[in-house]
Amino acid sequence: MPKNAIPRPRTPDPLLTLPEVLAELKVPRSTFDDWRKKGLAPRYAKLPNGQLRVRRSDLDNWLAERMGEVA
């Protein structure tokens, strides 16, 4: 960490990596990419290096919405 950087407190809403999200959903990357193209994926952030991150709360909310659709 640069000496002028201000340390930030850890967020209680962690950012999940795409492999973590895929493992939890038990879907392949191709399915997630298809959902993204169709606008059906959970909300995500694209980092400057191209990697995707999903907030834990966004994934939980997305799953809750879909569970309601099944019931």
Phi and psi in degrees as a GROMACS rama.xvg file:
@    title "Ramachandran Plot"
@    xaxis  label "Phi"
@    yaxis  label "Psi"
@TYPE xy
-59.593  149.761  PRO-2
-66.9336  -21.2808  LYS-3
-88.4399  -6.07679  ASN-4
-71.4974  141.158  ALA-5
-92.8849  121.759  ILE-6
-66.3096  137.087  PRO-7
-103.886  142.151  ARG-8
-67.445  150.69  PRO-9
-64.7089  136.383  ARG-10
-78.8422  139.354  THR-11
-74.394  -5.9925  PRO-12
-115.563  83.3302  ASP-13
-65.3642  153.927  PRO-14
-91.0516  123.595  LEU-15
-91.337  143.161  LEU-16
-76.4251  161.911  THR-17
-61.9565  -42.5612  LEU-18
-58.877  -34.5182  PRO-19
-66.0335  -42.4767  GLU-20
-64.8787  -46.2593  VAL-21
-61.0986  -40.6543  LEU-22
-65.0182  -41.5415  ALA-23
-66.9891  -40.2093  GLU-24
-80.6957  -16.6002  LEU-25
58.1076  47.7997  LYS-26
-129.073  151.638  VAL-27
-75.3039  162.483  PRO-28
-57.5566  -37.3995  ARG-29
-61.6274  -36.7111  SER-30
-66.8734  -44.8728  THR-31
-61.9391  -42.8611  PHE-32
-62.3667  -38.5007  ASP-33
-63.6836  -43.6507  ASP-34
-60.0337  -40.7039  TRP-35
-61.0407  -46.5115  ARG-36
-61.5996  -33.7247  LYS-37
-89.1748  -2.29992  LYS-38
74.3282  24.3547  GLY-39
-105.37  -6.43322  LEU-40
-76.6718  159.484  ALA-41
-62.8139  156.684  PRO-42
-58.8841  137.529  ARG-43
-141.079  164.81  TYR-44
-119.317  138.938  ALA-45
-103.006  120.224  LYS-46
-76.7719  162.286  LEU-47
-56.7692  -26.7185  PRO-48
-85.1724  3.48731  ASN-49
93.448  -11.6468  GLY-50
-72.7122  151.881  GLN-51
-103.012  147.335  LEU-52
-134.624  145.314  ARG-53
-126.128  127.183  VAL-54
-67.4752  141.618  ARG-55
-54.1317  -44.4413  ARG-56
-64.9485  -36.4798  SER-57
-65.9882  -41.1303  ASP-58
-65.9591  -43.9208  LEU-59
-61.7569  -43.5122  ASP-60
-65.0391  -42.3258  ASN-61
-60.9964  -44.3269  TRP-62
-65.1983  -42.0834  LEU-63
-61.06  -40.9479  ALA-64
-62.4189  -40.7836  GLU-65
-73.2317  -32.671  ARG-66
-65.3972  -34.4109  MET-67
-66.9186  -31.875  GLY-68
-69.5148  -30.5861  GLU-69
-77.3812  -38.0974  VAL-70
